[in-house]
Structures are given as C-alpha cells and as structure tokens.
Amino acid sequence: MPFNAPPNTAAWRHVEARDGFEVAFFHPRADGYRIEGCTTAVEGGQTWMVTYLIDLDSRWTTRSVQVANRTAAGTHQADLQSDGAGNWRVNGEPAPHLTGCLDVDLESSAMTNTLPIHRLDPPAGARVSAPAAYIRALDLRVDRLEQDYTRVEDDGRHYDYVSPAFDFSCRLTYDASGLVLDYPGIATRTT
C-alpha cells in the first residue's frame, strides 16, 4: 500500500517502558529521505538522550545512520553504512552479523518502526520478516534484531509486531503516512 509523504515533523511520548519524548524531522531528497531526530528519556532511574541522522534510499531502505548518545557516564557515537542489499559496516568495520538487514531499529525510537512498513507491502494476513540493525540506547551496541510484521487489514494501518528476542508482541497502528501512531507499552504519537 503506498503511503502519503511523511509530515515535516512528528513526535512521540514514550510510555510504560520509559518516560520520555522523541521528535523527528523528515527531509525529502532526490534519492529518498533524511530523518533527523532526538529522544530523551528516564529509564530505570537513568537519564539519557540519543540523537540520530538516518539516510534512506527511494525504497525506504536504510543506507546510513549516524547516532550519538549522552548519559551521566559520558557520550558514545556510532556510524553505520549499508549498501542497500543487506551488507553493513559499523564504525568502518564489516558487520557480518547484520547481513540481510535492510532497516535500522533504534531502541530509543518509536519512529524507526516506520521504516520496514514503507518497504514492505504484504497483503492482509501475510507475515513478513524484517530483521534490523538494532542500536542500544545506553552504549550504542549494534545487534541483529529478528522481527516480524503481519499486516492485519487491507488499509495497511495495522500490523501485528513480534520480536522473539524480547518475547514481545503487540499491534502497531500507523497513520496515512506510515508513521507509528500507537506502539502499545512503548510510545504514542503526539503530533
């Protein structure tokens, strides 16, 4: 299902899992989008912030990610590059554990669950695998995250999401631009 172009900006309030807020800005480019955002939160009594810059190609495949965090312990930075075919480099080094991943998923971000939905267009009832390069909020460690999305209805606005590594599942609700509106237990869209 084709989505409308994203708005210039969107924001989410993080709920239950952490207290926090995320703001993202969407910049159309000739060859895709650049998404610039920031998340701040308190989780388990610890404060942190994460800033990100994500470049996507015209198919919404992640091509590069620059991410930085700040905690009371200091700052970290990470740079990820992808060839768009599932091959990655993390801080300049090959990352074979990410082979086959086409998306980035930031632990700190509700927005990044938008990326695979724009790439995928399964029929209602179809379940698709969308493994992602998963970046942790506190130390920016990059792991592989297996995840599945099942399109629930023909309108393309509801997907059942499963992340076996976290024994987590929920029904995600999206708007006409394919941006997350409701991520149960994680975040809700505020604008």
Contact map, one row per residue, 1 for C-alpha under 8 A:
11100000000000000000000000000000000000000000000000000000000000000000000000000000000000000000000000000000000000000000000010000000000000000000000000000000001100000000000000000000000000000000000
11110000000000000000000000000000000000000000000000000000000000000000000000000000000000000000000000000000000000000000010000000000000000000000000000000000000000000000000000000000000000000000000
11111000000000000000000000000000000000000000000000000000000000000000000000000000000000000000000000000000000000000000010000000000000000000000000000000000000000000000000000000001110000000000000
01111100000000000000000000000000000000000000000000000000000000000000000000000000000000000000000000000000000000000000000000000000000000000000000000000000000000000000000000000001110000000000000
00111110000000000000000000000000000000000000000000000000000000000000000000000000000000000000000000000000000000000000000000000000000000000000000000000000000000000000000000000000100000000000000
00011111100000000000000001000000000000000000000000000000000000000000000000000000000000000000000000000000000000000000000000000000000000000000000000000000000000000000000000000000111000000000000
00001111110000000000000001000000000000000000000000000000000000000000000000000000000000000000000000000000000000000000000000000000000000000000000000000000000000000000000000000000100000000000000
00000111110000000000000011100000000000000000000000000000000000000000000000000000000000000000000000000000000000000000000000000000000000000000000000000000000000000000000000000000000000000000000
00000111111000000000001111000000000000000000000000000000000000000000000000000000000000000000000000000000000000000000000000000000000000000000000000000000000000000000000000000000000000000000000
00000011111100000000001110000000000000000000000000000000000000000000000000000000000000000000000000000000000000000000000000000000000000000000000000000000000000000000000000000000000000000000111
00000000111110000000111100000000000000000000000000000000000000000000000000000000000000000000000000000000000000000000000000000000000000000000000000000000000000000000000000000000000000000000111
00000000011111000000111000000000000000000000000000000000000000000000000000000000000000000000000000000000000001000000000000000000000000000000000000000000000000000000000000000000000000000011111
00000000001111100011110000000000000000000000000000000000000000000000000000000000000000000000000000000000000000000000000000000000000000000000000000000000000000000000000000000000000000000011110
00000000000111111111110000000000000000001000000000000000000000000000000000000000000000000000000000000000000000000000000000000000000000000000000000000000000000000000000000000000000000000111000
00000000000011111111000000000000000000000000000000000000000000000000000000000000000000000000000000000000000000000000000000000000000000000000000000000000000000000000000000000000000000001111000
00000000000001111110000000000000000000000000000000000000000000000000000000000000000000000000000000000000000000000000000000000000000000000000000000000000000000000000000000000000000000001100000
00000000000001111110000000000000000000000010000000000000000000000000000000000000000000000000000000000000000000000000000000000000000000000000000000000000000000000000000000000000000000001100000
00000000000001111111000000000000000000001111000000000000000000000000000000000000000000000000000000000000000000000000000000000000000000000000000000000000000000000000000000000000000000000100000
00000000000011111111100000000000000000001110000000000000000000000000000000000000000000000000000000000000000000000000000000000000000000000000000000000000000000000000000000000000000000000000000
00000000000011100111110000000000000000111100000000000000000000000000000000000000000000000000000000000000000000000000000000000000000000000000000000000000000000000000000000000000000000000000000
00000000001111000011111000000000000000111000000000000000000000000000000000000000000000000000000000000000000000000000000000000000000000000000000000000000000000000000000000000000000000000000000
00000000001111000001111100000000000011110000000000000000000000000000000000000000000000000000000000000000000011000000000000000000000000000000000000000000000000000000000000000000000000000000000
00000000111100000000111110000000000011100000000000000000000000000000000000000000000000000000000000000000000000000000000000000000000000000000000000000000000000000000000000000000000000000000000
00000000111000000000011111000000001111000000000000000000000000000000000000000000000000000000000000000000000000100000000000000000000000000000000000000000000000000000000000000000000000000000000
00000001110000000000001111100000001110000000000000000000000000000000000000000000000000000000000000000000000000000000000000000000000000000000000000000000000000000000000000000000000000000000000
00000111100000000000000111110000111100000000000000000000000000000000000000000000000000000000000000000000000000000000000000000000000000000000000000000000000000000000000000000000000000000000000
00000001000000000000000011111000111000000000000000000000000000000000000000000000000000000000000000000000000000000000000000000000000000000000000000000000000000000000000000000000000000000000000
00000000000000000000000001111101110000000000000000000000000000000000000000000000000000000000000000000000000000000000000000000000000000000000000000000000000000000000000000000000000000000000000
00000000000000000000000000111111110000000000000000000000000000000000000000000000000000000000000000000000000000000000000000000000000000000000000000000000000000000000000000000000000000000000000
00000000000000000000000000011111000000000000000000000000000000000000000000000000000000000000000000000000000000000000000000000000000000000000000000000000000000000000000000000000000000000000000
00000000000000000000000000001111100000000000000000000001110000000000000000000000000000000000000000000000000000000000000000000000000000000000000000000000000000000000000000000000000000000000000
00000000000000000000000000011111110000000000000000000011111100000000000000000000000000000000000000000000000000000000000000000000000000000000000000000000000000000000000000000000000000000000000
00000000000000000000000001111011111000000000000000000011110100000000000000000000000000000000000000000000000000000000000000000000000000000000000000000000000000000000000000000000000000000000000
00000000000000000000000001111001111100000000000000001111000000000000000000000000000000000000000000000000000000000000000000000000000000000000000000000000000000000000000000000000000000000000000
00000000000000000000000111100000111110000000000000011110000000000000000000000000000000000000000000000000000000000000000000000000000000000000000000000000000000000000000000000000000000000000000
00000000000000000000000111000000011111000000000000111100000000000000000000000000000000000000000000000000000000000000000000000000000000000000000000000000000000000000000000000000000000000000000
00000000000000000000011110000000001111100000000000111000000000000000000000000000000000000000000000000000000000000000000000000000000000000000000000000000000000000000000000000000000000000000000
00000000000000000000011100000000000111110000000011110000000000000000000000000000000000000000000000000000000000000000000000000000000000000000000000000000000000000000000000000000000000000000000
00000000000000000001111000000000000011111000000011100000000000000000000000000000000000000000000000000000000110000000000000000000000000000000000000000000000000000000000000000000000000000000000
00000000000000000001110000000000000001111100001111000000000000000000000000000000000000000000000000000000000000000000000000000000000000000000000000000000000000000000000000000000000000000000000
00000000000001000111100000000000000000111110001110000000000000000000000000000000000000000000000000000000000000000000000000000000000000000000000000000000000000000000000000000000000000000000000
00000000000000000111000000000000000000011111111100000000000000000000000000000000000000000000000000000000000000000000000000000000000000000000000000000000000000000000000000000000000000000000000
00000000000000001110000000000000000000001111111000000000000000000000000000000000000000000000000000000000000000000000000000000000000000000000000000000000000000000000000000000000000000000000000
00000000000000000100000000000000000000000111110000000000000000000000000000000000000000000000000000000000000000000000000000000000000000000000000000000000000000000000000000000000000000000000000
00000000000000000000000000000000000000000111111000000000000000000000000000000000000000000000000000000000000000000000000000000000000000000000000000000000000000000000000000000000000000000000000
00000000000000000000000000000000000000000111111100000000000000000000001000000000000000000000000000000000000000000000000000000000000000000000000000000000000000000000000000000000000000000000000
00000000000000000000000000000000000000011110111110000000000000000000001100000000000000000000000000000000000000000000000000000000000000000000000000000000000000000000000000000000000000000000000
00000000000000000000000000000000000000011100011111000000000000000000111100000000000000000000000000000000000000000000000000000000000000001100000000000000000000000000000000000000000000000000000
00000000000000000000000000000000000001111000001111100000000000000000111000000000000000000000000000000000000000000000000000000000000000001000000000000000000000000000000000000000000000000000000
00000000000000000000000000000000000001110000000111110000000000000011110000000000000000000000000000000000000100000000000000000000000000001000000000000000000000000000000000000000000000000000000
00000000000000000000000000000000000111100000000011111000000000000011100000000000000000000000000000000000000000000000000000000000000000000000000000000000000000000000000000000000000000000000000
00000000000000000000000000000000001111000000000001111100000000001111000000000000000000000000000000000000000000000000000000000000000000000000000000000000000000000000000000000000000000000000000
00000000000000000000000000000000011110000000000000111110000000001110000000000000000000000000000000000000000000000000000000000000000000000000000000000000000000000000000000000000000000000000000
00000000000000000000000000000000011100000000000000011111000001111100000000000000000000000000000000000000000000000000000000000000000000000000000000000000000000000000000000000000000000000000000
00000000000000000000000000000001111000000000000000001111100001111000000000000000000000000000000000000000000000000000000000000000000000000000000000000000000000000000000000000000000000000000000
00000000000000000000000000000011110000000000000000000111111111110000000000000000000000000000000000000000000000000000000000000000000000000000000000000000000000000000000000000000000000000000000
00000000000000000000000000000011100000000000000000000011111111100000000000000000000100000000000000000000000000000000000000000000000000000000000000000000000000000000000000000000000000000000000
00000000000000000000000000000011100000000000000000000001111110000000000000000000000000000000000000000000000000000000000000000000000000000000000000000000000000000000000000000000000000000000000
00000000000000000000000000000001000000000000000000000001111110000000000000000000000000000000000000000000000000000000011000000000000000000000000000000000000000000000000000000000000000000000000
00000000000000000000000000000001100000000000000000000001111111000000000000000000000000000000000000000000000000000011011000000000000000000000000000000000000000000000000000000000000000000000000
00000000000000000000000000000000000000000000000000000001111111100000000000000000000100000000000000000110000000000011001000000000000000000000000000000000000000000000000000000000000000000000000
00000000000000000000000000000000000000000000000000000111100111111000000000000000010100000000000000000111000000000010000000000000000000000000000000000000000000000000000000000000000000000000000
00000000000000000000000000000000000000000000000000000111100011111000000000000000111100000000000000000000000000000000000000000000000000000000000000000000000000000000000000000000000000000000000
00000000000000000000000000000000000000000000000000000111000001111100000000000011110000000000000000000000000000000000000000000000000000000000000000000000000000000000000000000000000000000000000
00000000000000000000000000000000000000000000000000011110000001111110000000000111100000000000000000000001000000000000000000000000000000000000000000000000000000000000000000000000000000000000000
00000000000000000000000000000000000000000000000000011100000000011111000000001111000000000000000000000000000000000000000000000000000000000000000000000000000000000000000000000000000000000000000
00000000000000000000000000000000000000000000000001111000000000001111100000001110000000000000000000000000000000000000000000000000000000000001000000000000000000000000000000000000000000000000000
00000000000000000000000000000000000000000000000001110000000000000111110000111100000000000000000000000000000000000000000000000000000000000001000000000000000000000000000000000000000000000000000
00000000000000000000000000000000000000000000000111100000000000000011111000111000000000000000000000000000000000000000000000000000000000001111000000000000000000000000000000000000000000000000000
00000000000000000000000000000000000000000000000111000000000000000001111111110000000000000000000000000000000000000000000000000000000000000100000000000000000000000000000000000000000000000000000
00000000000000000000000000000000000000000000011110000000000000000000111111100000000000000000000000000000000000000000000000000000000000000100000000000000000000000000000000000000000000000000000
00000000000000000000000000000000000000000000001100000000000000000000011111000000000000000000000000000000000000000000000000000000000000000000000000000000000000000000000000000000000000000000000
00000000000000000000000000000000000000000000000000000000000000000000011111100000000000000000000000000000000000000000000000000000000000000000000000000000000000000000000000000000000000000000000
00000000000000000000000000000000000000000000000000000000000000000000011111110000000000000000000000000000000000000000000000000000000000000000000000000000000000000000000000000000000000000000000
00000000000000000000000000000000000000000000000000000000000000000001111011111000000000000000000000000000000000000000000000000000000000000000000000000000000000000000000000000000000000000000000
00000000000000000000000000000000000000000000000000000000000000000001110001111100000000000000000000000000000000000000000000000000000000000011000000000000000000000000000000000000000000000000000
00000000000000000000000000000000000000000000000000000000000000000111100000111110000000000000000000000000000000000000000000000000000000000001000000000000000000000000000000000000000000000000000
00000000000000000000000000000000000000000000000000000000000000001111000000011111000000000110000000000000000000000000000000000000000000000001000000000000000000000000000000000000000000000000000
00000000000000000000000000000000000000000000000000000000000000011110000000001111100000000111000000000000000000000000000000000000000000000000000000000000000000000000000000000000000000000000000
00000000000000000000000000000000000000000000000000000000000000011100000000000111110000011111000000000000000000000000000000000000000000000000000000000000000000000000000000000000000000000000000
00000000000000000000000000000000000000000000000000000000000000111000000000000011111000011101000000000000000000000000000000000000000000000000000000000000000000000000000000000000000000000000000
00000000000000000000000000000000000000000000000000000000000001110000000000000001111111111000000000000100000000000000000000000000000000000000000000000000000000000000000000000000000000000000000
00000000000000000000000000000000000000000000000000000000000000100000000000000000111111110000000000000000000000000000000000000000000000000000000000000000000000000000000000000000000000000000000
00000000000000000000000000000000000000000000000000000000100011100000000000000000011111100000000000000100000000000000000000000000000000000000000000000000000000000000000000000000000000000000000
00000000000000000000000000000000000000000000000000000000000000000000000000000000011111100000000000010100000000000000000000000000000000000000000000000000000000000000000000000000000000000000000
00000000000000000000000000000000000000000000000000000000000000000000000000000000011111110000000001111100000000000000000000000000000000000000000000000000000000000000000000000000000000000000000
00000000000000000000000000000000000000000000000000000000000000000000000000000000011111111000001101111000000000000000000000000000000000000000000000000000000000000000000000000000000000000000000
00000000000000000000000000000000000000000000000000000000000000000000000000000001111001111100011101100000000000000000000000000000000000000000000000000000000000000000000000000000000000000000000
00000000000000000000000000000000000000000000000000000000000000000000000000000001110000111111111000000000000000000000000000000000000000000000000000000000000000000000000000000000000000000000000
00000000000000000000000000000000000000000000000000000000000000000000000000000111100000011111111000000000000000000000000000000000000000000000010000000000000000000000000000000000000000000000000
00000000000000000000000000000000000000000000000000000000000000000000000000000111000000001111100000000000000000000000000000000000000000000000000000000000000000000000000000000000000000000000000
00000000000000000000000000000000000000000000000000000000000000000000000000000011100000001111110000000000000000000000000000000000000000000000000000000000000000000000000000000000000000000000000
00000000000000000000000000000000000000000000000000000000000000000000000000000000000000001111111000000000000000000000000000000000000000000000000000000000000000000000000000000000000000000000000
00000000000000000000000000000000000000000000000000000000000000000000000000000000000000011101111100000000000000000000000000000000000000000000000000000000000000000000000000000000000000000000000
00000000000000000000000000000000000000000000000000000000000000000000000000000000000000111100111111100000000000000000000000000000000000000000000000000000000000000000000000000000000000000000000
00000000000000000000000000000000000000000000000000000000000000000000000000000000000000110000011111100000000000000000000000000000000000000000000000000000000000000000000000000000000000000000000
00000000000000000000000000000000000000000000000000000000000000000000000000000000000000000000001111100000000000000000000000000000000000000000001100000000000000000000000000000000000000000000000
00000000000000000000000000000000000000000000000000000000000000000000000000000000000001110000001111111000000000000000000000000000000110000000001100000000000000000000000000000000000000000000000
00000000000000000000000000000000000000000000000000000000000000000000000000000000000001110000001111111000000000000000000000000000000000000000000000000000000000000000000000000000000000000000000
00000000000000000000000000000000000000000000000000000000000000000000000000000000000011100000000001111100000000000000000000000000001000000000000000000000000000000000000000000000000000000000000
00000000000000000000000000000000000000000000000000000000000000000000000000000000000001100000000001111111000000000000000000000000011110000000000100000000000000000000000000000000000000000000000
00000000000000000000000000000000000000000000000000000000000011000000000000000000010111000000000000011111000000000000000000000000011110000000000000000000000000000000000000000000000000000000000
00000000000000000000000000000000000000000000000000000000000011000000000000000000000000000000000000001111100000000011000000000000011110000000000000000000000000000000000000000000000000000000000
00000000000000000000000000000000000000000000000000000000000001001000000000000000000000000000000000001111110000010010000000000000000111100000000000000000000000000000000000000000000000000000000
00000000000000000000000000000000000000000000000000000000000000000000000000000000000000000000000000000011111010011000000000000000000111100000000000000000000000000000000000000000000000000000000
00000000000000000000000000000000000000000000000000000000000000000000000000000000000000000000000000000001111111010000000000000000000001111000000000000000000000000000000000000000000000000000000
00000000000000000000000000000000000000000000000000000000000000000000000000000000000000000000000000000000111110000000000000000000000001111000000000000000000000000000000000000000000000000000000
00000000000000000000000000000000000000100000000001000000000000000000000000000000000000000000000000000000011111000000000000000000000000011000000000000000000000000000000000000000000000000000000
00000000000000000000010000000000000000100000000000000000000000000000000000000000000000000000000000000000111111111000000000000000000000000000000000000000000000000000000000000000000000000000000
00000000000100000000010000000000000000000000000000000000000000000000000000000000000000000000000000000000010111111100000000000000000000000000000000000000000000000000000000000000000100100110000
00000000000000000000000100000000000000000000000000000000000000000000000000000000000000000000000000000000000011111110000000000000000000000000000000000000000000000000000000000000001100000000000
00000000000000000000000000000000000000000000000000000000000000000000000000000000000000000000000000000001110011111110000000000000000000000000000000000000000000000000000000000000000000000000000
00000000000000000000000000000000000000000000000000000000000000000000000000000000000000000000000000000000100011111111100000000000000000000000000000000000000000000000000000000000001100000000000
00000000000000000000000000000000000000000000000000000000000000000000000000000000000000000000000000000000000001111111110000000000000000000000000000000000000000000000000000000000011100000000000
00000000000000000000000000000000000000000000000000000000000111000000000000000000000000000000000000000011000000111111111000000000000000000000000000000000000000000000000000000000000000000000000
00000000000000000000000000000000000000000000000000000000000110000000000000000000000000000000000000000010000000001111111100000000010000000000000000000000000000000000000000000000000000000000000
00000000000000000000000000000000000000000000000000000000000000000000000000000000000000000000000000000000000000001111111110000000000000000000000000000000000000000000000000000000010000000000000
01100000000000000000000000000000000000000000000000000000001100000000000000000000000000000000000000000000000000000111111110000000000000000000000000000000000000000000000000000000010000000000000
00000000000000000000000000000000000000000000000000000000001110000000000000000000000000000000000000000000000000000011111110000000000000000000000000000000000000000000000000000000000000000000000
00000000000000000000000000000000000000000000000000000000000000000000000000000000000000000000000000000000000000000001111111000000000000000000000000000000000000000000000000000000000000000000000
10000000000000000000000000000000000000000000000000000000000000000000000000000000000000000000000000000000000000000000111111100000000000000000000000000000000000000000000000000000000000000000000
00000000000000000000000000000000000000000000000000000000000000000000000000000000000000000000000000000000000000000000000111111111000000000000000000000110000000000000000000000000000000000000000
00000000000000000000000000000000000000000000000000000000000000000000000000000000000000000000000000000000000000000000000011111100000000000000000000000010010000000000000000000000000000000000000
00000000000000000000000000000000000000000000000000000000000000000000000000000000000000000000000000000000000000000000000001111100000000000000000000000111110100000000000000000000000000000000000
00000000000000000000000000000000000000000000000000000000000000000000000000000000000000000000000000000000000000000000000001111110000000000000000000000111100000000000000000000000000000000000000
00000000000000000000000000000000000000000000000000000000000000000000000000000000000000000000000000000000000000000000000001111111000000000000000000000110000000000000000000000000000000000000000
00000000000000000000000000000000000000000000000000000000000000000000000000000000000000000000000000000000000000000000000001001111100000000000000000011110000000000000000000000000000000000000000
00000000000000000000000000000000000000000000000000000000000000000000000000000000000000000000000000000000000000000000000001000111110000000000000000011100000000000000000000000000000000000000000
00000000000000000000000000000000000000000000000000000000000000000000000000000000000000000000000000000000000000000000000000000011111000000000000001111000000000000000000000000000000000000000000
00000000000000000000000000000000000000000000000000000000000000000000000000000000000000000000000000001110000000000001000000000001111100000000000001111000000000000000000000000000000000000000000
00000000000000000000000000000000000000000000000000000000000000000000000000000000000000000000000000011110000000000000000000000000111110000000000111110000000000000000000000000000000000000000000
00000000000000000000000000000000000000000000000000000000000000000000000000000000000000000000000001001111100000000000000000000000011111000000000111100000000000000000000000000000000000000000000
00000000000000000000000000000000000000000000000000000000000000000000000000000000000000000000000001001111100000000000000000000000001111100000011110000000000000000000000000000000000000000000000
00000000000000000000000000000000000000000000000000000000000000000000000000000000000000000000000000000001111000000000000000000000000111110000011110000000000000000000000000000000000000000000000
00000000000000000000000000000000000000000000000000000000000000000000000000000000000000000000000000000001111000000000000000000000000011111001111000000000000000000000000000000000000000000000000
00000000000000000000000000000000000000000000000000000000000000000000000000000000000000000000000000000000011100000000000000000000000001111111110000000000000000000000000000000000000000000000000
00000000000000000000000000000000000000000000000111000000000000000000100000000000000000000000000000000000011100000000000000000000000000111111000000000000000000000000000000000000000000000000000
00000000000000000000000000000000000000000000000100000000000000000000111000000000000000000000000000000000000000000000000000000000000000011111000000000000000000000000000000000000000000000000000
00000000000000000000000000000000000000000000000000000000000000000000100000010000000000000000000000000000000000000000000000000000000000011111100000000000000000000000000000000000000000000000000
00000000000000000000000000000000000000000000000000000000000000000011100000011100000000000000000000000000000000000000000000000000000000111111110000000000000000000000000000000000000000000000000
00000000000000000000000000000000000000000000000000000000000000000000000000000000000000000000000000000000000000000000000000000000000000110011111000000000000000000000000000000000000000000000000
00000000000000000000000000000000000000000000000000000000000000000000000000000000000000000100000000000000000000000000000000000000000011110001111100000000000000000000000000000000000000000000000
00000000000000000000000000000000000000000000000000000000000000000000000000000000000000000000000011000000000000000000000000000000000011100000111110000000000000000000000000000000000000000000000
00000000000000000000000000000000000000000000000000000000000000000000000000000000000000000000000011001000000000000000000000000000001111000000011111000000000000000000000000000000000000000000000
00000000000000000000000000000000000000000000000000000000000000000000000000000000000000000000000000000000000000000000000000000000001111000000001111100000000000000010100000000000000000000000000
00000000000000000000000000000000000000000000000000000000000000000000000000000000000000000000000000000000000000000000000000000000111100000000000111110000000000000011100000000000000000000000000
00000000000000000000000000000000000000000000000000000000000000000000000000000000000000000000000000000000000000000000000000000000111100000000000011111000000000001111000000000000000000000000000
00000000000000000000000000000000000000000000000000000000000000000000000000000000000000000000000000000000000000000000000000000011111000000000000001111100000000001110000000000000000000000000000
00000000000000000000000000000000000000000000000000000000000000000000000000000000000000000000000000000000000000000000000000000011110000000000000000111110000000111100000000000000000000000000000
00000000000000000000000000000000000000000000000000000000000000000000000000000000000000000000000000000000000000000000000001011111000000000000000000011111000000111000000000000000000000000000000
00000000000000000000000000000000000000000000000000000000000000000000000000000000000000000000000000000000000000000000000001111110000000000000000000001111110101110000000000000000000000000000000
00000000000000000000000000000000000000000000000000000000000000000000000000000000000000000000000000000000000000000000000000011000000000000000000000000111110101110000000000000000000000000000000
00000000000000000000000000000000000000000000000000000000000000000000000000000000000000000000000000000000000000000000000000011000000000000000000000000011111111100000000000000000000000000000000
00000000000000000000000000000000000000000000000000000000000000000000000000000000000000000000000000000000000000000000000000110000000000000000000000000011111100000000000000000000000000000000000
10000000000000000000000000000000000000000000000000000000000000000000000000000000000000000000000000000000000000000000000000000000000000000000000000000000111111000000000000000000000000000000000
10000000000000000000000000000000000000000000000000000000000000000000000000000000000000000000000000000000000000000000000000010000000000000000000000000011111111100000000000000100000000000000000
00000000000000000000000000000000000000000000000000000000000000000000000000000000000000000000000000000000000000000000000000000000000000000000000000000000101111100000000000001111010000000000000
00000000000000000000000000000000000000000000000000000000000000000000000000000000000000000000000000000000000000000000000000000000000000000000000000000011101111110000000000111100000000000000000
00000000000000000000000000000000000000000000000000000000000000000000000000000000000000000000000000000000000000000000000000000000000000000000000000001111100111111000000000111000000000000000000
00000000000000000000000000000000000000000000000000000000000000000000000000000000000000000000000000000000000000000000000000000000000000000000000000001111000001111100000011110000000000000000000
00000000000000000000000000000000000000000000000000000000000000000000000000000000000000000000000000000000000000000000000000000000000000000000000000111100000000111110000011110000000000000000000
00000000000000000000000000000000000000000000000000000000000000000000000000000000000000000000000000000000000000000000000000000000000000000000000000111000000000011111001111000000000000000000000
00000000000000000000000000000000000000000000000000000000000000000000000000000000000000000000000000000000000000000000000000000000000000000000000011110000000000001111111110000000000000000000000
00000000000000000000000000000000000000000000000000000000000000000000000000000000000000000000000000000000000000000000000000000000000000000000000001100000000000000111111100000000000000000000000
00000000000000000000000000000000000000000000000000000000000000000000000000000000000000000000000000000000000000000000000000000000000000000000000011000000000000000011111100000000000000000000000
00000000000000000000000000000000000000000000000000000000000000000000000000000000000000000000000000000000000000000000000000000000000000000000000000000000000000000011111100000000000000000000000
00000000000000000000000000000000000000000000000000000000000000000000000000000000000000000000000000000000000000000000000000000000000000000000000000000000000000000111111110000000000000000000000
00000000000000000000000000000000000000000000000000000000000000000000000000000000000000000000000000000000000000000000000000000000000000000000000000000000000000000111111111000000000000000000000
00000000000000000000000000000000000000000000000000000000000000000000000000000000000000000000000000000000000000000000000000000000000000000000000000000000000000011110001111100000000000000000000
00000000000000000000000000000000000000000000000000000000000000000000000000000000000000000000000000000000000000000000000000000000000000000000000000000000000000011100000111110000000000110000000
00000000000000000000000000000000000000000000000000000000000000000000000000000000000000000000000000000000000000000000000000000000000000000000000000000000000001111000000011111000000000110000000
00000000000000000000000000000000000000000000000000000000000000000000000000000000000000000000000000000000000000000000000000000000000000000000000000000000000001111000000001111100000111110000000
00000000000000000000000000000000000000000000000000000000000000000000000000000000000000000000000000000000000000000000000000000000000000000000000000000000000011100000000000111110000111100000000
00000000000000000000000000000000000000000000000000000000000000000000000000000000000000000000000000000000000000000000000000000000000000000000000000000000000111000000000000011111111111000000000
00000000000000000000000000000000000000000000000000000000000000000000000000000000000000000000000000000000000000000000000000000000000000000000000000000000000010000000000000001111111110000000000
00110000000000000000000000000000000000000000000000000000000000000000000000000000000000000000000000000000000000000000000000000000000000000000000000000000000010000000000000000111111000000000000
00111110000000000000000000000000000000000000000000000000000000000000000000000000000000000000000000000000000000000000000000000000000000000000000000000000000000000000000000000111111000000000000
00110100000000000000000000000000000000000000000000000000000000000000000000000000000000000000000000000000000000000100110000000000000000000000000000000000000010000000000000000111111100000000000
00000100000000000000000000000000000000000000000000000000000000000000000000000000000000000000000000000000000000101100000000000000000000000000000000000000000000000000000000000111111110000000000
00000000000000000000000000000000000000000000000000000000000000000000000000000000000000000000000000000000000001101100000000000000000000000000000000000000000000000000000000011110011111100001100
00000000000000000000000000000000000000000000000000000000000000000000000000000000000000000000000000000000000000000000000000000000000000000000000000000000000000000000000000011110001111100001100
00000000000000000000000000000000000000000000000000000000000000000000000000000000000000000000000000000000000000000000000000000000000000000000000000000000000000000000000000011100000111110011100
00000000000000000000000000000000000000000000000000000000000000000000000000000000000000000000000000000000000001000000000000000000000000000000000000000000000000000000000001111000000111111111000
00000000000000000000000000000000000000000000000000000000000000000000000000000000000000000000000000000000000000000000000000000000000000000000000000000000000000000000000001110000000001111111000
00000000000000111000000000000000000000000000000000000000000000000000000000000000000000000000000000000000000000000000000000000000000000000000000000000000000000000000000000000000000000111110000
00000000000001111100000000000000000000000000000000000000000000000000000000000000000000000000000000000000000001000000000000000000000000000000000000000000000000000000000000000000000000111111000
00000000000111100000000000000000000000000000000000000000000000000000000000000000000000000000000000000000000001000000000000000000000000000000000000000000000000000000000000000000000001111111100
00000000000111100000000000000000000000000000000000000000000000000000000000000000000000000000000000000000000000000000000000000000000000000000000000000000000000000000000000000000000111110111110
00000000011110000000000000000000000000000000000000000000000000000000000000000000000000000000000000000000000000000000000000000000000000000000000000000000000000000000000000000000000111000011111
00000000011110000000000000000000000000000000000000000000000000000000000000000000000000000000000000000000000000000000000000000000000000000000000000000000000000000000000000000000000000000001111
00000000011100000000000000000000000000000000000000000000000000000000000000000000000000000000000000000000000000000000000000000000000000000000000000000000000000000000000000000000000000000000111
